[in-house]
């Protein structure tokens, strides 16, 4: 399976740099709408078999132009939602943002028992995303496009791709409408499949006119590790 993960378009909370993770969440800004409109062309070379989105409004609005172009429905799955900010919800101070990102980094380093302050642990968070991906595989989708969120895409792809290490999440951000492509690869040494990261397009689709790195929101920030 060729799995295409797309971060949603820009939201008002991204501009305000808020940890906004609860459903249903905000819609898109004018720039976010333009970013979403650029996706059908950007993904026009793909043989898309299905369109999925989280239960947050912003992913569904971002997915709509592609779904319309393909005449396909948007399948909504709660498991694709953003990493919950817990007690940090709607905070925008640097300390809260880094506490959020460092928790996600701990998960990528293999400690899924770490709990977000007032929120879920990594086992629950990564596990729910795993469940949706497993559903896509059972359904036999060849090239599903999944519209999700910055932190969960960065975490899941880094954790599950066998060709990158934990620090990949530190070194690679993901702007609004950034695209990540992975494929399942045979593993002779184990049952099932592993994931290979093929493409990490961290910038917005559509070129510089649709890119505003200063307003991508906290989920696109670098993780600042303690010295």
Buried (B, 14 or more C-beta within 10 A) or exposed (E): BBBBBBBBBBBBBBBBBBBBBEEEBBBBBEBBBBBBBBBBEBBEEBEBBBBBBBBBBBBBBBBBBBBEBBEBEBBBBEBBBBBBBBEBBEBBEEEBBBBBBBBBBBBBBEEBEBBBEEBBBBBEBBEBBBEBBEBBBEEEBEBBBBBBBBBBBBBBBBBBBEEBEBBBBBEBBBBBBBBBBBBBEEEEEEEEEBBBBBEBBBBBBBEEEBBBEEBBBBBBBEBEEEE
